[in-house]
Amino acid sequence: MNKNMDLAIIGAGPAGLACALAARRCGLDVALLDEQAQPGGQLFRNIQSPLAQALHDARERDTGLDLVHRFDECGALHLPGSTVWGMDNHNVFYTRDNEAQKITASYIVVAPGGMERPVPFPGWTLPGVLTAGGADIVLKSSGTFSENREPVVLAGNGPLLLSVANHLLDAGIPIAAWLDTGNWCERLLSAAFIPASVLDLPYLAKGLKLFWRLVRASVRIVRSVTDIRAEGGDHLEKVRYTAGGTEHELATSTLIRHEGIIPRTHIANSLGARLVWDKTQRYWHPECTENGQSSLEHIFFVGDGAYVHGGDASILKGELAGIEVARLLKVLGSEEAAFRSARARKKLRIIKMARAFLQHTFAPRADLFAVPDDTMICRCECVRAADIRKAVKEGFLDVNEVKRVTRCGMGQCQGRMCGQALAELVAQAQSLSPEAVGTLHVRQPFRPVTLEHYCSLHAPK
């Protein structure tokens, strides 16, 4: 199926949905592609189901339901179950219903959302070890992890972990402890930004409410935790960690670890979009204007895929991008576009100021990836930390050189799960910042695709 559209949007999360709505209000022909069966992304996953609704507060639930409902009614072409594996400035290549297809558009908005920062540690591949996002998906789908509701251990640093902790309590699942791995030096720096948080009182009140819930539930919080290790046979049995210079252990069958959210940059990387290094949050993100336009003229990046500011900000970013595309297509004049985007632009700037303290409060520690040599880094190619350090000692100093020597990042995920750890380890071995050693080169197709499907669109006719 070939279609020509004004705008193609990749990702049906808050940013993608808001972008589609704004563009449709301007009269654009819009196609939205997403891998999931239902719109909503990770934040509003299954939002139309009672189980998922019960895990959201009233404001968040109403926002998600309204966003999805308005999208269903807006007239955009929705293509759920679409796996996008390639694109250029005007074409999106994807597989849907076991058929390779292409959409052509004047502009493309990429709204892949963020992903949890993958942090390898001893035992992270054991059954029973989950990410916070993975745990949330399970809770929204089934309401629990197991019938016996054994206490779980939380570990890490980030607002998503606070949210998941409350969801666990809502589901009646006890929490054995929260092992806090936060960077206390950065948290002290965040004090300078806290006064601005009053600009977004509902958000601040929500965070305080979530934290107070843990206090009332007597959840034990262990601070300044390092050297986390998951141990067990066929399944997780206990968690070891160091706190206060002493080693401790907790018996558990479920460990949920989270170390913050980072933008999904695989598509941006594969297209050659200019990326920028954030030294506080220690991640790469596409260089974009406030409207989301990247260094590639016809490509926009919005939502947490551009920079992690959260769901509310993602909706505003998507709205600004949809209006800007309409302006570039001359459907709107500059004055009309400025008028339509004024509210969202002002609100987005306020949110960024009000939440600036979060970038420091939940900053990752620089030694987060200082893991033992036998720690598995690349699960696809079975590459351990020792293999990476050995390659650096042998003179391979760039991440892509180390990738070629060790095959770290050459598996099916193409470095999504190991790319940042690889860069951190290569940088550590040279006492450098990860910015100095570069980022993995990503080539298309950036998702697995059969040779038959690829050739059906790219082979000469």
C-alpha positions as a Markdown table, in Angstrom:
| # | Residue | x | y | z |
|---|---|---|---|---|
| 1 | Met | 0.0 | 0.0 | 0.0 |
| 2 | Asn | 1.4 | 3.4 | -1.0 |
| 3 | Lys | -0.1 | 6.6 | 0.4 |
| 4 | Asn | 0.9 | 10.2 | -0.1 |
| 5 | Met | 0.2 | 12.3 | 3.0 |
| 6 | Asp | 1.0 | 15.8 | 4.3 |
| 7 | Leu | 2.3 | 14.4 | 7.6 |
| 8 | Ala | 3.4 | 10.9 | 8.8 |
| 9 | Ile | 3.8 | 10.4 | 12.5 |
| 10 | Ile | 5.7 | 7.5 | 14.0 |
| 11 | Gly | 4.5 | 6.7 | 17.6 |
| 12 | Ala | 1.0 | 6.9 | 19.1 |
| 13 | Gly | 2.1 | 8.1 | 22.6 |
| 14 | Pro | 1.1 | 11.5 | 24.0 |
| 15 | Ala | 3.3 | 13.5 | 21.7 |
| 16 | Gly | 2.3 | 11.6 | 18.5 |
| 17 | Leu | -1.4 | 11.8 | 19.4 |
| 18 | Ala | -1.3 | 15.5 | 20.2 |
| 19 | Cys | 0.7 | 16.2 | 16.9 |
| 20 | Ala | -2.0 | 14.3 | 14.9 |
| 21 | Leu | -4.8 | 16.3 | 16.6 |
| 22 | Ala | -3.1 | 19.7 | 16.0 |
| 23 | Ala | -2.3 | 18.8 | 12.3 |
| 24 | Arg | -5.9 | 17.6 | 11.7 |
| 25 | Arg | -7.3 | 20.8 | 13.1 |
| 26 | Cys | -5.2 | 22.6 | 10.5 |
| 27 | Gly | -6.7 | 20.4 | 7.8 |
| 28 | Leu | -3.7 | 18.2 | 7.0 |
| 29 | Asp | -3.8 | 14.7 | 5.8 |
| 30 | Val | -2.2 | 12.7 | 8.6 |
| 31 | Ala | -1.1 | 9.1 | 9.0 |
| 32 | Leu | 0.0 | 7.8 | 12.4 |
| 33 | Leu | 1.9 | 4.5 | 12.7 |
| 34 | Asp | 2.5 | 2.6 | 15.9 |
| 35 | Glu | 3.6 | -0.9 | 16.9 |
| 36 | Gln | 0.9 | -1.3 | 19.5 |
| 37 | Ala | -2.7 | -2.3 | 18.9 |
| 38 | Gln | -4.2 | 0.7 | 20.8 |
| 39 | Pro | -3.1 | 4.3 | 20.9 |
| 40 | Gly | -1.7 | 5.8 | 24.1 |
| 41 | Gly | 2.0 | 4.8 | 24.2 |
| 42 | Gln | 3.6 | 3.6 | 27.4 |
| 43 | Leu | 2.1 | 6.4 | 29.6 |
| 44 | Phe | -1.4 | 5.7 | 28.6 |
| 45 | Arg | -1.1 | 2.1 | 27.7 |
| 46 | Asn | -4.5 | 0.3 | 27.7 |
| 47 | Ile | -6.0 | 3.5 | 29.1 |
| 48 | Gln | -9.5 | 2.5 | 28.0 |
| 49 | Ser | -9.4 | -0.6 | 30.2 |
| 50 | Pro | -10.6 | -0.3 | 33.8 |
| 51 | Leu | -7.5 | -2.1 | 35.1 |
| 52 | Ala | -5.2 | 0.5 | 33.6 |
| 53 | Gln | -7.4 | 3.4 | 34.6 |
| 54 | Ala | -7.2 | 2.3 | 38.3 |
| 55 | Leu | -3.4 | 2.8 | 38.2 |
| 56 | His | -3.7 | 6.5 | 37.1 |
| 57 | Asp | -4.7 | 9.4 | 39.2 |
| 58 | Ala | -7.9 | 11.2 | 38.1 |
| 59 | Arg | -6.2 | 14.0 | 36.2 |
| 60 | Glu | -3.8 | 11.7 | 34.3 |
| 61 | Arg | -6.6 | 9.2 | 33.6 |
| 62 | Asp | -8.9 | 11.9 | 32.2 |
| 63 | Thr | -6.1 | 13.4 | 30.1 |
| 64 | Gly | -5.3 | 10.0 | 28.5 |
| 65 | Leu | -8.9 | 9.1 | 27.9 |
| 66 | Asp | -9.6 | 12.5 | 26.3 |
| 67 | Leu | -6.5 | 12.4 | 24.1 |
| 68 | Val | -7.3 | 8.9 | 22.8 |
| 69 | His | -11.0 | 9.7 | 22.3 |
| 70 | Arg | -10.3 | 12.9 | 20.4 |
| 71 | Phe | -7.7 | 11.1 | 18.2 |
| 72 | Asp | -10.3 | 8.3 | 17.4 |
| 73 | Glu | -12.6 | 11.1 | 16.2 |
| 74 | Cys | -10.2 | 13.3 | 14.3 |
| 75 | Gly | -10.1 | 11.5 | 11.0 |
| 76 | Ala | -6.3 | 10.7 | 10.9 |
| 77 | Leu | -5.3 | 7.5 | 9.3 |
| 78 | His | -4.3 | 5.2 | 12.1 |
| 79 | Leu | -2.1 | 2.2 | 11.3 |
| 80 | Pro | -1.7 | 0.1 | 14.5 |
| 81 | Gly | 0.5 | -3.0 | 14.5 |
| 82 | Ser | 3.0 | -1.3 | 12.2 |
| 83 | Thr | 6.7 | -2.0 | 12.7 |
| 84 | Val | 8.7 | 0.9 | 11.2 |
| 85 | Trp | 12.1 | -0.4 | 10.1 |
| 86 | Gly | 13.3 | 2.3 | 7.7 |
| 87 | Met | 12.8 | 5.9 | 6.5 |
| 88 | Asp | 14.2 | 8.8 | 4.7 |
| 89 | Asn | 13.2 | 12.5 | 4.4 |
| 90 | His | 9.8 | 11.7 | 2.9 |
| 91 | Asn | 9.2 | 7.9 | 3.1 |
| 92 | Val | 8.4 | 5.6 | 5.9 |
| 93 | Phe | 9.0 | 1.9 | 5.4 |
| 94 | Tyr | 7.1 | -0.5 | 7.7 |
| 95 | Thr | 5.7 | -4.0 | 8.0 |
| 96 | Arg | 2.0 | -4.5 | 8.9 |
| 97 | Asp | -0.1 | -7.6 | 8.6 |
| 98 | Asn | 3.0 | -9.4 | 7.4 |
| 99 | Glu | 3.3 | -7.1 | 4.4 |
| 100 | Ala | 5.9 | -4.5 | 3.6 |
| 101 | Gln | 4.4 | -1.1 | 3.0 |
| 102 | Lys | 5.4 | 2.5 | 2.4 |
| 103 | Ile | 3.9 | 5.9 | 3.2 |
| 104 | Thr | 5.2 | 9.0 | 1.6 |
| 105 | Ala | 4.7 | 12.4 | 3.3 |
| 106 | Ser | 5.8 | 16.0 | 2.9 |
| 107 | Tyr | 7.0 | 16.0 | 6.6 |
| 108 | Ile | 7.6 | 13.2 | 9.1 |
| 109 | Val | 7.3 | 13.6 | 12.9 |
| 110 | Val | 9.1 | 11.0 | 14.9 |
| 111 | Ala | 7.6 | 10.5 | 18.4 |
| 112 | Pro | 9.2 | 7.2 | 19.7 |
| 113 | Gly | 9.1 | 8.3 | 23.4 |
| 114 | Gly | 11.8 | 7.6 | 25.9 |
| 115 | Met | 13.1 | 4.3 | 27.1 |
| 116 | Glu | 14.6 | 3.2 | 30.4 |
| 117 | Arg | 18.3 | 3.6 | 30.7 |
| 118 | Pro | 19.6 | 0.0 | 30.4 |
| 119 | Val | 22.1 | -0.6 | 33.2 |
| 120 | Pro | 23.8 | -4.0 | 33.2 |
| 121 | Phe | 24.7 | -5.4 | 36.6 |
| 122 | Pro | 25.6 | -8.9 | 37.9 |
| 123 | Gly | 22.5 | -11.1 | 37.5 |
| 124 | Trp | 20.4 | -8.7 | 35.5 |
| 125 | Thr | 19.4 | -11.4 | 33.0 |
| 126 | Leu | 17.9 | -13.7 | 35.7 |
| 127 | Pro | 14.1 | -14.3 | 35.6 |
| 128 | Gly | 12.5 | -12.2 | 38.2 |
| 129 | Val | 14.6 | -9.1 | 37.4 |
| 130 | Leu | 12.4 | -6.4 | 35.8 |
| 131 | Thr | 12.6 | -2.8 | 34.7 |
| 132 | Ala | 10.1 | -0.3 | 36.2 |
| 133 | Gly | 8.4 | 0.1 | 32.8 |
| 134 | Gly | 8.2 | -3.7 | 32.4 |
| 135 | Ala | 6.7 | -4.0 | 35.8 |
| 136 | Asp | 4.2 | -1.3 | 35.0 |
| 137 | Ile | 3.1 | -3.1 | 31.8 |
| 138 | Val | 2.5 | -6.3 | 33.8 |
| 139 | Leu | 0.5 | -4.4 | 36.4 |
| 140 | Lys | -1.6 | -2.7 | 33.8 |
| 141 | Ser | -2.2 | -6.0 | 32.0 |
| 142 | Ser | -2.8 | -8.5 | 34.9 |
| 143 | Gly | -2.8 | -6.4 | 38.1 |
| 144 | Thr | -0.1 | -8.5 | 39.9 |
| 145 | Phe | 3.2 | -10.4 | 39.4 |
| 146 | Ser | 2.2 | -13.7 | 41.1 |
| 147 | Glu | -0.5 | -15.2 | 43.2 |
| 148 | Asn | 1.5 | -15.3 | 46.5 |
| 149 | Arg | 2.2 | -11.5 | 46.3 |
| 150 | Glu | 5.7 | -11.8 | 47.8 |
| 151 | Pro | 7.5 | -8.6 | 48.8 |
| 152 | Val | 9.5 | -7.0 | 45.9 |
| 153 | Val | 12.7 | -5.0 | 46.0 |
| 154 | Leu | 12.9 | -1.7 | 44.2 |
| 155 | Ala | 16.3 | -0.3 | 43.2 |
| 156 | Gly | 17.5 | 2.7 | 41.3 |
| 157 | Asn | 16.7 | 6.4 | 40.8 |
| 158 | Gly | 14.0 | 8.2 | 38.9 |
| 159 | Pro | 10.4 | 9.4 | 39.1 |
| 160 | Leu | 9.0 | 6.4 | 37.3 |
| 161 | Leu | 10.2 | 4.2 | 40.1 |
| 162 | Leu | 8.2 | 6.3 | 42.5 |
| 163 | Ser | 5.1 | 5.9 | 40.4 |
| 164 | Val | 5.6 | 2.1 | 40.1 |
| 165 | Ala | 6.0 | 1.9 | 43.9 |
| 166 | Asn | 2.6 | 3.4 | 44.3 |
| 167 | His | 1.1 | 1.1 | 41.7 |
| 168 | Leu | 2.5 | -1.9 | 43.6 |
| 169 | Leu | 0.9 | -0.6 | 46.8 |
| 170 | Asp | -2.4 | -0.1 | 44.9 |
| 171 | Ala | -2.2 | -3.8 | 43.8 |
| 172 | Gly | -1.6 | -5.0 | 47.3 |
| 173 | Ile | 2.0 | -6.1 | 46.6 |
| 174 | Pro | 4.4 | -5.4 | 49.6 |
| 175 | Ile | 7.7 | -3.6 | 49.0 |
| 176 | Ala | 10.7 | -5.1 | 50.9 |
| 177 | Ala | 12.9 | -2.0 | 50.4 |
| 178 | Trp | 13.8 | 0.7 | 48.0 |
| 179 | Leu | 17.6 | 0.7 | 47.3 |
| 180 | Asp | 18.3 | 4.3 | 46.3 |
| 181 | Thr | 21.2 | 4.8 | 43.9 |
| 182 | Gly | 20.8 | 8.5 | 43.4 |
| 183 | Asn | 23.6 | 11.1 | 42.9 |
| 184 | Trp | 23.5 | 13.2 | 46.1 |
| 185 | Cys | 25.9 | 15.8 | 44.8 |
| 186 | Glu | 23.5 | 16.5 | 41.9 |
| 187 | Arg | 20.6 | 16.5 | 44.3 |
| 188 | Leu | 22.2 | 19.2 | 46.3 |
| 189 | Leu | 22.6 | 21.3 | 43.2 |
| 190 | Ser | 18.9 | 20.8 | 42.4 |
| 191 | Ala | 18.1 | 23.0 | 45.4 |
| 192 | Ala | 18.8 | 26.1 | 43.3 |
| 193 | Phe | 16.0 | 25.1 | 40.9 |
| 194 | Ile | 13.4 | 24.0 | 43.4 |
| 195 | Pro | 11.8 | 27.5 | 44.0 |
| 196 | Ala | 10.7 | 27.5 | 40.3 |
| 197 | Ser | 8.7 | 24.3 | 40.9 |
| 198 | Val | 5.8 | 26.4 | 42.4 |
| 199 | Leu | 5.1 | 27.3 | 38.7 |
| 200 | Asp | 3.6 | 23.8 | 38.4 |
| 201 | Leu | 2.0 | 23.2 | 41.7 |
| 202 | Pro | -0.3 | 20.3 | 40.6 |
| 203 | Tyr | 2.8 | 18.3 | 39.4 |
| 204 | Leu | 4.7 | 19.1 | 42.6 |
| 205 | Ala | 1.7 | 18.1 | 44.7 |
| 206 | Lys | 1.4 | 14.9 | 42.8 |
| 207 | Gly | 5.1 | 14.0 | 43.5 |
| 208 | Leu | 4.8 | 14.8 | 47.2 |
| 209 | Lys | 1.6 | 12.8 | 47.4 |
| 210 | Leu | 3.3 | 9.7 | 45.9 |
| 211 | Phe | 6.3 | 10.0 | 48.2 |
| 212 | Trp | 4.1 | 10.5 | 51.3 |
| 213 | Arg | 2.2 | 7.4 | 50.3 |
| 214 | Leu | 5.5 | 5.4 | 50.7 |
| 215 | Val | 6.2 | 7.0 | 54.0 |
| 216 | Arg | 2.7 | 6.1 | 55.3 |
| 217 | Ala | 3.2 | 2.5 | 54.1 |
| 218 | Ser | 6.6 | 2.3 | 56.0 |
| 219 | Val | 8.5 | 1.5 | 52.9 |
| 220 | Arg | 12.2 | 1.2 | 53.9 |
| 221 | Ile | 14.5 | 3.4 | 51.8 |
| 222 | Val | 18.2 | 2.6 | 51.8 |
| 223 | Arg | 20.3 | 5.5 | 50.5 |
| 224 | Ser | 23.6 | 5.7 | 48.7 |
| 225 | Val | 23.4 | 2.1 | 47.5 |
| 226 | Thr | 26.1 | 0.7 | 45.1 |
| 227 | Asp | 27.2 | -2.7 | 43.8 |
| 228 | Ile | 23.8 | -4.2 | 43.3 |
| 229 | Arg | 23.9 | -7.9 | 42.4 |
| 230 | Ala | 21.0 | -10.2 | 41.7 |
| 231 | Glu | 21.6 | -13.9 | 42.6 |
| 232 | Gly | 19.8 | -17.1 | 42.2 |
| 233 | Gly | 19.6 | -20.4 | 40.2 |
| 234 | Asp | 16.9 | -20.6 | 37.6 |
| 235 | His | 15.2 | -17.6 | 39.2 |
| 236 | Leu | 16.1 | -14.6 | 41.3 |
| 237 | Glu | 16.5 | -15.6 | 45.0 |
| 238 | Lys | 18.2 | -12.6 | 46.6 |
| 239 | Val | 19.7 | -9.2 | 46.0 |
| 240 | Arg | 23.1 | -8.1 | 47.4 |
| 241 | Tyr | 24.2 | -4.5 | 47.7 |
| 242 | Thr | 26.6 | -2.2 | 49.4 |
| 243 | Ala | 25.4 | 0.7 | 51.6 |
| 244 | Gly | 27.5 | 2.6 | 54.2 |
| 245 | Gly | 30.5 | 0.6 | 53.3 |
| 246 | Thr | 28.8 | -2.7 | 54.4 |
| 247 | Glu | 27.4 | -5.5 | 52.2 |
| 248 | His | 23.8 | -6.5 | 52.8 |
| 249 | Glu | 21.4 | -8.9 | 51.2 |
| 250 | Leu | 17.6 | -9.2 | 50.8 |
| 251 | Ala | 15.7 | -12.4 | 50.0 |
| 252 | Thr | 13.2 | -11.8 | 47.1 |
| 253 | Ser | 11.9 | -13.3 | 43.9 |
| 254 | Thr | 11.3 | -9.9 | 42.2 |
| 255 | Leu | 13.7 | -7.0 | 41.7 |
| 256 | Ile | 12.6 | -3.9 | 39.9 |
| 257 | Arg | 15.4 | -1.7 | 38.8 |
| 258 | His | 15.2 | 1.7 | 37.1 |
| 259 | Glu | 17.9 | 4.3 | 36.4 |
| 260 | Gly | 16.0 | 7.0 | 34.6 |
| 261 | Ile | 14.6 | 7.7 | 31.2 |
| 262 | Ile | 16.6 | 8.5 | 28.0 |
| 263 | Pro | 15.4 | 9.5 | 24.6 |
| 264 | Arg | 15.1 | 6.8 | 21.9 |
| 265 | Thr | 17.6 | 8.0 | 19.3 |
| 266 | His | 18.0 | 5.1 | 17.0 |
| 267 | Ile | 15.9 | 6.6 | 14.2 |
| 268 | Ala | 17.6 | 10.0 | 14.6 |
| 269 | Asn | 21.0 | 8.3 | 14.6 |
| 270 | Ser | 20.3 | 6.3 | 11.5 |
| 271 | Leu | 19.2 | 9.4 | 9.6 |
| 272 | Gly | 22.3 | 11.3 | 10.5 |
| 273 | Ala | 20.4 | 13.9 | 12.5 |
| 274 | Arg | 22.6 | 16.1 | 14.7 |
| 275 | Leu | 22.7 | 14.8 | 18.3 |
| 276 | Val | 23.6 | 16.7 | 21.5 |
| 277 | Trp | 25.1 | 15.3 | 24.7 |
| 278 | Asp | 23.5 | 16.2 | 28.0 |
| 279 | Lys | 26.2 | 16.0 | 30.6 |
| 280 | Thr | 23.8 | 16.0 | 33.6 |
| 281 | Gln | 21.5 | 13.3 | 32.5 |
| 282 | Arg | 24.3 | 11.6 | 30.5 |
| 283 | Tyr | 22.5 | 10.9 | 27.3 |
| 284 | Trp | 22.3 | 11.9 | 23.6 |
| 285 | His | 19.3 | 13.7 | 22.2 |
| 286 | Pro | 18.4 | 15.2 | 18.8 |
| 287 | Glu | 19.1 | 18.8 | 18.4 |
| 288 | Cys | 15.7 | 20.4 | 17.8 |
| 289 | Thr | 14.0 | 23.8 | 17.7 |
| 290 | Glu | 11.2 | 24.4 | 20.2 |
| 291 | Asn | 8.8 | 23.2 | 17.5 |
| 292 | Gly | 10.6 | 20.0 | 17.2 |
| 293 | Gln | 12.3 | 20.5 | 13.8 |
| 294 | Ser | 15.6 | 18.7 | 13.6 |
| 295 | Ser | 18.8 | 19.4 | 11.6 |
| 296 | Leu | 17.1 | 17.5 | 8.8 |
| 297 | Glu | 14.6 | 19.9 | 7.1 |
| 298 | His | 11.7 | 17.6 | 6.8 |
| 299 | Ile | 12.1 | 15.6 | 10.0 |
| 300 | Phe | 10.8 | 16.5 | 13.4 |
| 301 | Phe | 11.4 | 14.8 | 16.8 |
| 302 | Val | 8.9 | 15.4 | 19.6 |
| 303 | Gly | 8.1 | 14.2 | 23.1 |
| 304 | Asp | 10.6 | 12.4 | 25.2 |
| 305 | Gly | 12.3 | 11.2 | 22.1 |
| 306 | Ala | 13.6 | 14.7 | 21.7 |
| 307 | Tyr | 14.4 | 15.4 | 25.4 |
| 308 | Val | 12.8 | 13.8 | 28.5 |
| 309 | His | 10.4 | 16.3 | 30.1 |
| 310 | Gly | 7.5 | 14.0 | 30.8 |
| 311 | Gly | 4.0 | 13.3 | 29.5 |
| 312 | Asp | 2.5 | 16.7 | 29.9 |
| 313 | Ala | 5.4 | 18.4 | 28.1 |
| 314 | Ser | 5.2 | 15.7 | 25.4 |
| 315 | Ile | 1.6 | 16.6 | 24.5 |
| 316 | Leu | 2.6 | 20.3 | 24.2 |
| 317 | Lys | 5.7 | 19.4 | 22.0 |
| 318 | Gly | 3.5 | 17.3 | 19.7 |
| 319 | Glu | 1.0 | 20.2 | 19.4 |
| 320 | Leu | 3.7 | 22.7 | 18.5 |
| 321 | Ala | 5.1 | 20.3 | 15.8 |
| 322 | Gly | 1.7 | 19.8 | 14.2 |
| 323 | Ile | 1.1 | 23.5 | 13.9 |
| 324 | Glu | 4.6 | 24.1 | 12.6 |
| 325 | Val | 4.2 | 21.5 | 9.8 |
| 326 | Ala | 1.0 | 23.3 | 8.8 |
| 327 | Arg | 2.9 | 26.6 | 8.6 |
| 328 | Leu | 5.7 | 25.1 | 6.6 |
| 329 | Leu | 3.1 | 23.7 | 4.1 |
| 330 | Lys | 1.6 | 27.2 | 3.9 |
| 331 | Val | -1.7 | 25.9 | 5.1 |
| 332 | Leu | -1.4 | 28.5 | 7.9 |
| 333 | Gly | 0.2 | 31.9 | 7.8 |
| 334 | Ser | 2.9 | 32.8 | 10.3 |
| 335 | Glu | 0.6 | 35.0 | 12.3 |
| 336 | Glu | -2.1 | 32.3 | 12.5 |
| 337 | Ala | 0.5 | 29.7 | 13.5 |
| 338 | Ala | 1.9 | 31.9 | 16.2 |
| 339 | Phe | -1.6 | 32.5 | 17.5 |
| 340 | Arg | -2.5 | 28.8 | 17.6 |
| 341 | Ser | 0.8 | 27.8 | 19.2 |
| 342 | Ala | 1.0 | 30.6 | 21.8 |
| 343 | Arg | -0.8 | 28.8 | 24.6 |
| 344 | Ala | 1.2 | 25.5 | 24.2 |
| 345 | Arg | 4.5 | 27.4 | 23.8 |
| 346 | Lys | 3.9 | 29.4 | 27.0 |
| 347 | Lys | 2.8 | 26.3 | 29.0 |
| 348 | Leu | 5.8 | 24.3 | 27.8 |
| 349 | Arg | 8.3 | 26.9 | 28.8 |
| 350 | Ile | 6.7 | 27.1 | 32.3 |
| 351 | Ile | 6.8 | 23.3 | 32.6 |
| 352 | Lys | 10.5 | 23.2 | 31.6 |
| 353 | Met | 11.3 | 25.9 | 34.2 |
| 354 | Ala | 9.2 | 24.2 | 36.9 |
| 355 | Arg | 10.7 | 20.8 | 36.4 |
| 356 | Ala | 14.3 | 21.8 | 35.9 |
| 357 | Phe | 15.2 | 20.5 | 39.4 |
| 358 | Leu | 14.3 | 17.0 | 38.3 |
| 359 | Gln | 17.2 | 16.9 | 35.9 |
| 360 | His | 19.5 | 17.1 | 38.9 |
| 361 | Thr | 17.4 | 15.3 | 41.5 |
| 362 | Phe | 17.4 | 12.2 | 39.3 |
| 363 | Ala | 20.8 | 12.5 | 37.6 |
| 364 | Pro | 22.6 | 9.2 | 37.2 |
| 365 | Arg | 25.9 | 8.6 | 39.1 |
| 366 | Ala | 29.0 | 8.7 | 36.9 |
| 367 | Asp | 30.1 | 5.3 | 38.3 |
| 368 | Leu | 26.8 | 3.6 | 37.5 |
| 369 | Phe | 28.4 | 1.4 | 34.9 |
| 370 | Ala | 31.5 | 0.5 | 37.0 |
| 371 | Val | 30.5 | -3.2 | 37.0 |
| 372 | Pro | 32.6 | -6.3 | 37.5 |
| 373 | Asp | 34.4 | -7.8 | 34.5 |
| 374 | Asp | 32.2 | -10.9 | 34.3 |
| 375 | Thr | 29.0 | -8.7 | 33.9 |
| 376 | Met | 27.1 | -9.4 | 30.7 |
| 377 | Ile | 26.9 | -6.2 | 28.7 |
| 378 | Cys | 25.5 | -7.3 | 25.3 |
| 379 | Arg | 23.0 | -10.1 | 25.8 |
| 380 | Cys | 22.6 | -10.6 | 22.0 |
| 381 | Glu | 26.3 | -11.3 | 21.4 |
| 382 | Cys | 27.3 | -12.5 | 24.9 |
| 383 | Val | 29.9 | -9.7 | 25.4 |
| 384 | Arg | 31.1 | -9.1 | 28.9 |
| 385 | Ala | 32.6 | -6.0 | 30.5 |
| 386 | Ala | 36.0 | -7.6 | 30.5 |
| 387 | Asp | 35.9 | -8.0 | 26.7 |
| 388 | Ile | 35.2 | -4.3 | 26.3 |
| 389 | Arg | 38.0 | -3.2 | 28.7 |
| 390 | Lys | 40.4 | -5.6 | 27.0 |
| 391 | Ala | 39.6 | -4.0 | 23.6 |
| 392 | Val | 40.4 | -0.6 | 24.9 |
| 393 | Lys | 43.7 | -1.8 | 26.4 |
| 394 | Glu | 44.5 | -3.1 | 22.9 |
| 395 | Gly | 44.1 | 0.4 | 21.4 |
| 396 | Phe | 40.5 | 0.4 | 20.2 |
| 397 | Leu | 39.4 | 3.8 | 21.7 |
| 398 | Asp | 36.2 | 4.7 | 19.8 |
| 399 | Val | 32.8 | 2.9 | 20.6 |
| 400 | Asn | 32.4 | 1.8 | 17.0 |
| 401 | Glu | 35.9 | 0.4 | 16.9 |
| 402 | Val | 35.2 | -1.6 | 20.1 |
| 403 | Lys | 31.8 | -2.7 | 18.5 |
| 404 | Arg | 33.6 | -4.1 | 15.5 |
| 405 | Val | 36.2 | -6.0 | 17.6 |
| 406 | Thr | 33.8 | -7.4 | 20.3 |
| 407 | Arg | 30.5 | -7.4 | 18.3 |
| 408 | Cys | 28.9 | -5.5 | 21.2 |
| 409 | Gly | 25.8 | -3.8 | 19.7 |
| 410 | Met | 25.6 | -6.1 | 16.6 |
| 411 | Gly | 22.7 | -8.1 | 17.8 |
| 412 | Gln | 19.0 | -7.8 | 16.9 |
| 413 | Cys | 18.5 | -4.8 | 19.2 |
| 414 | Gln | 21.4 | -3.0 | 17.4 |
| 415 | Gly | 22.7 | -1.5 | 20.6 |
| 416 | Arg | 19.5 | -0.3 | 22.1 |
| 417 | Met | 20.2 | -2.3 | 25.3 |
| 418 | Cys | 23.9 | -2.1 | 25.4 |
| 419 | Gly | 25.0 | 1.0 | 23.5 |
| 420 | Gln | 25.1 | 3.4 | 26.4 |
| 421 | Ala | 26.8 | 0.8 | 28.7 |
| 422 | Leu | 29.4 | 0.3 | 25.9 |
| 423 | Ala | 30.1 | 4.0 | 25.6 |
| 424 | Glu | 30.3 | 4.4 | 29.4 |
| 425 | Leu | 32.7 | 1.5 | 29.8 |
| 426 | Val | 34.9 | 2.7 | 26.9 |
| 427 | Ala | 35.0 | 6.2 | 28.4 |
| 428 | Gln | 35.8 | 4.9 | 31.9 |
| 429 | Ala | 38.7 | 2.9 | 30.6 |
| 430 | Gln | 40.2 | 6.1 | 29.2 |
| 431 | Ser | 39.1 | 8.4 | 32.1 |
| 432 | Leu | 37.0 | 10.4 | 29.6 |
| 433 | Ser | 33.4 | 11.5 | 29.2 |
| 434 | Pro | 31.1 | 9.3 | 27.1 |
| 435 | Glu | 30.7 | 12.3 | 24.8 |
| 436 | Ala | 34.4 | 12.0 | 23.9 |
| 437 | Val | 34.1 | 8.4 | 22.7 |
| 438 | Gly | 31.1 | 9.0 | 20.5 |
| 439 | Thr | 27.9 | 7.0 | 19.9 |
| 440 | Leu | 27.2 | 3.9 | 18.0 |
| 441 | His | 26.5 | 4.3 | 14.3 |
| 442 | Val | 23.1 | 3.0 | 13.5 |
| 443 | Arg | 22.2 | 1.7 | 10.0 |
| 444 | Gln | 18.9 | 1.0 | 8.4 |
| 445 | Pro | 16.9 | -1.2 | 8.7 |
| 446 | Phe | 16.8 | -0.2 | 12.4 |
| 447 | Arg | 14.4 | -3.0 | 13.3 |
| 448 | Pro | 14.5 | -6.7 | 12.1 |
| 449 | Val | 12.9 | -7.2 | 8.8 |
| 450 | Thr | 12.8 | -10.2 | 6.4 |
| 451 | Leu | 14.9 | -10.0 | 3.2 |
| 452 | Glu | 11.7 | -10.6 | 1.3 |
| 453 | His | 9.9 | -7.6 | 2.8 |
| 454 | Tyr | 13.0 | -5.4 | 2.4 |
| 455 | Cys | 13.5 | -6.3 | -1.2 |
| 456 | Ser | 9.8 | -5.9 | -2.0 |
| 457 | Leu | 10.2 | -2.1 | -1.5 |
| 458 | His | 13.9 | -1.5 | -2.3 |
| 459 | Ala | 14.8 | -3.9 | -5.1 |
| 460 | Pro | 14.7 | -2.6 | -8.6 |
| 461 | Lys | 11.4 | -3.4 | -10.3 |
